[in-house]
Amino acid sequence: MSAERAGEAADCRRCDAVCCRLTVIVDAQDGIAEHLTELTDEGLTVMARDEDGWCVAIDSARMNCSIYDARPEVCRRFHMGGPYCEAVREDYYRHGTARGIPLHLTGDPQ
């Protein structure tokens, strides 16, 4: 992680919302509106992203999730400051990429 980010605890208000740029696979049981999703070449339904790589559910004026109470299960499993959050933030700050971050969840949430 960059020197200015090293040692900082994750805080969504100070983060670049890296998690909101992940590829989020949507399950039919999530009940996400079709206009917020897209189909990948592999046939997976995912949250759509805008041209800058942000999830389309982000309210850009307030920088928060506009469907937070009804967000996909995979988003509910992503814990701020958890090991995966820290790893994604570190990779983002090291490589400076915001577009097309693949989602990798294994096992139970941390």
Residue pairs with C-beta under 8 A, 6 or more apart in sequence:
1 89
1 90
1 93
1 94
2 93
2 94
5 89
5 93
8 14
9 81
10 80
10 81
10 85
10 86
10 89
11 80
12 80
15 89
16 92
16 98
17 54
17 58
17 63
18 85
18 88
18 89
18 92
18 98
18 101
19 75
19 78
19 80
19 85
19 88
20 54
20 55
20 58
20 65
21 49
21 53
21 54
21 55
21 98
21 99
21 101
22 55
22 78
22 88
22 101
22 102
22 103
23 46
23 47
23 100
23 101
23 102
23 103
24 46
24 47
24 55
24 72
24 74
24 75
24 103
25 44
25 45
25 46
25 72
25 74
25 103
26 32
26 37
26 45
26 46
26 47
26 72
26 74
27 45
27 72
27 73
27 74
28 45
29 73
30 72
30 73
31 70
32 47
32 67
32 70
32 72
36 47
36 48
36 56
36 57
36 67
37 45
37 46
37 47
37 48
38 45
38 46
38 47
38 48
39 45
39 46
40 46
47 55
47 56
47 57
47 72
48 55
48 56
49 55
49 56
49 99
50 56
52 98
52 99
53 98
53 99
53 100
53 101
54 60
55 65
57 65
57 66
57 67
57 71
58 64
58 65
58 66
59 65
59 66
65 71
65 75
74 103
74 105
77 105
77 109
78 84
78 85
78 105
78 109
79 85
79 109
79 110
82 109
82 110
83 110
84 104
84 105
84 110
88 101
91 97
91 101
92 98
92 101
